[in-house]
């Protein structure tokens, strides 16, 4: 098939239309109104990608504000320390400091754009989330990310920035002098075109790679190919074994955190049986389960550092054993009474009451309690096709939710390739094994501003160099090859890839399973495939997704301990993961492509806060 070629030349190409990408484009424009900037996004701006579509019980933007505890001049330092410590000391402390120190400014920028953050007594309301010591999580409600995206899109429209919608970047072009641009597929009224972008700087803001897992909460386009394009262009990757998983609705992809757990629901399988006690490790009594379920609300992503991982492990294993899993709000868990809940949890519960009910009603069911502390979540589920008020249950799975690692960056958002920057979920080094809830939205705003400004400065010093016809022809040949009849369809190939990753590199990881995963992945890589109804872009991205799966598997194989969401077990039947190995594994794994092969190197992260 012959594709028309469309060529443009600009100073800066931003790849990705989420919060980080838009903020980067705006920052670049703020540096110089003469700089030529284009933003490429896979779908429609503001209607595609994680920031535009994300939703959870109460989504947060993590920030240290003037009234944030501990109410001292350097309160931001405690935020930075939390990022580094919660991350398991496998991130760069200087990047944590940058995030924390610039959080207030990033928040105020969004506030100025009109993001409707909730206030209480005239101050922005904040709550504690995911292991943080102080309340820093600002929010608008379930749609915090959506509100941020909408405000940024409106500001984007007010600036002179080129927009390439329905555009998927499929190759980065670089040489010894740095980045030279990118090649993409552009959907237009005339059909698909090959887009050639000559650019002196490229900012990757392409998000994570949730689609390599069967169970995930990512939008359809999040293949993770952007990180691999950078890797193939000479950039380093870091912390690729750390992928956050959390319990989410299979039907709606709603992250079932916060009050969804603090209402004390039942976890049942498709036989109506409460099953979590079947997977309890030694030393845990079934009477501890209500407290674990409640605390899961504030420790939603699975993490070795929180004993609530017991719930994720149980849900994962139950589904792997072929049974569906549900949250049931119609009945109390076996033997549960609200009166017997420990006082500290009751106090936390009372702090969330929106529509107070009687103690007798509170004892009746999880539904009554959820209606008391978060009636909006009940309405949201009904609006999206799950009516829990009539007894309908919420089918859940432990879903891939966020990539902690990605393209390794320094304090200017630069990668190992001159002129190539990374921001947001596709970037790595700023977060370790875990991160405070809400820090992902913060990350995109802080490093979006930094990378945009840096790229604009480079534009004043470096002219774009043209991508050659021979380089374009290589890509055309690869695309044309996908139209040939093969054994597997692209959808079949992706399904096999997802099965390998979900089975071998999901919540439960073992040495034998990771080894098997690499063998199966190599066998899959040798299988030819053809484009099908899933579209040309998915077919083109499959080799990059396979490479992404490989670096995840190999990083997880090398790290023979548990840390954050990376849970290593001696064997699949164990319910207790291997322990953390400190200080031996307070290192991150850096991956670089050398002669077509992935080379892994454990390194000491930056340990000094700046």
Buried (B, 14 or more C-beta within 10 A) or exposed (E): EEBEEBBBBBBBBBBBBBBBBBBBBBBBBBBBEEBBBBBBBBBBBBEBBBBBBBBBBBBBBBBBBEEBBEEEEEBBBBBBBBBBBBBBBBBBBBBBBBBBBBBBEBBEBBBEBEBEBBEEEEEBEBBBBBBBBBEBBBBBBBBBBBBBBBBBBEBBEEEEBBBBBBBBBBBBBBEEEBBBBBBBBBBEEEEBBBBBBBBBBBBBBBBBBBBBBBBBBBBBBBBBBBBBBBBBBBBBBBBBBBBBBBBBBBEBBBBBBBBBBBBBBBBBBEEEEBBBBEBBEEEBEEEBBBBBBBBBBBBBBBBBBBBBBBBBBBBBBBBBEEBBBBBBBBBBBEEBEBEEBEEEBEEBBEEBEEEEBEEEEBBBBBBBBBBBBBEBBBEBBBEEEBEBBEEBBBBBBBBBBBBBBBBBBBBBBBBBBBBBBBBBBBBBBBBBBBBBBBBBBBBBBBBBBBBBBBBBBBBEEBEBBEBEEEBBEEBBEEBEEBEEEBEBBBBBBBEBBBBBBBBBBBBBBBBEBBEBBBEBBEEBBEEEBBBBEBBBBBBBBBBBBBBBBBBBBBBBBBBEBBBBBBBBBEEEEBBBBBEBEEEEBBBBBBBBBEEEEBEBEBEEBBEEBE
